[in-house]
Amino acid sequence: MIKVFTGDDRIKAKQEVVRFLGPDYEVFDGPDLLEDDLLNIFLGSSLLVPQRSILIRDLSKNKTLFDKLPNYLDTPHKIVILETKIDKRSTVYKVLKEKNLLQDFPISQNADYKKAISIFPTAKRDGRKAVAMLEEIKTQEDPIMFFGLLVSSALKDYNRNQGIKEKRVLKLLSQLDLKIKSSSLDPWLIIESFLIQVSHL
């Protein structure tokens, strides 16, 4: 069974991912997948469990593969595809909508969300204060999704200002993205180091 979660409320989306998939599941980053990977993910079997639990993040950023998603709706596995946004004009969206496979988690204006989106602008002025703010909400956040929020905030900041500092921030985030994906370090430590560095760029 496939479910596609969209929207910016990362806390609720994460809770629903765990509710549907359970606490242990495989994770794949959609932009990094190749066409052969789809066969393995959606139809590949495991010797350990008859039904796999899988989370795929941002598959729509890999448009070639995302367009093939309707071919795999009969997968025997439990799969969640987590997206921030899907083009509602696309054929894939219409198929998912028709089969009732979409679930939207719109922005929640609760206190934790407001604090989360205020961390990046705070870090530009005071990195230590931003880290302290992060500590207050960290247990409710997924580090990879929170890192995505930082990237989104930095891109909006660059679109507004397009200065040297904004370019440096994006370059640093790009480097840290690779580090998070390839390093065994706790992602939160990498994020905290970024918050400390931002005000000095």
C-alpha positions, 0 to 999 in steps of 0.5 A: 500500500502506498500513501503520499503525504504532502504539506509543511507540518513536519511534526504531524507528517512524521507522527503519521509516518510512524503510525503507518510504517511503525518505528522501524522503516527503510529510508530513501531520498527520491532525488538520488534514486535510479530507475532500477531502484524503483523495482527494488523498492516497490517490488523487491522482497526481503528474506527477513520480513514478508512486507517491507516498510519504506519511506521515500523523501522528495520523489517528485524532485526526480520527475522521471521516476515520479511520473512512473509512480502510478505503475507501482501502486499495487506494491505489496509493501507499506510505502510512504512518499513524503513531499512538501508539495506536488503539482496539482496539474500533474497526471500523477497527482490526479491519479493519486487523488482519484485513488484517495492516496494523498494526505495533506498536512498544511502548515500548523500555526502552533507555538513549536512551528512558529519557533521552528521558522524563526530559528534561521533568522535568529541564527543570522544574528545570534547563533547561540540563541538559535541553538537554545531555541532548537533545544526546546523543540528538537524532540518534536522534530525530524532532523532531516526535515528541519534541515529542509526547513533551513534550506527553504528559509535560506532560499527565500532569504537569497531571493529577497537579498541575493547578497554575498552572505546569502550566497555563503549560507547556501554554499554552506548548506549544500556542503552540510547536506552532503555531510548529513547524508554521508556522515555517521555524525548526529544530524543535530550536531551538524545543524547546530554547528550551522546555526553557530556559523551563520552569524559569522559568514 
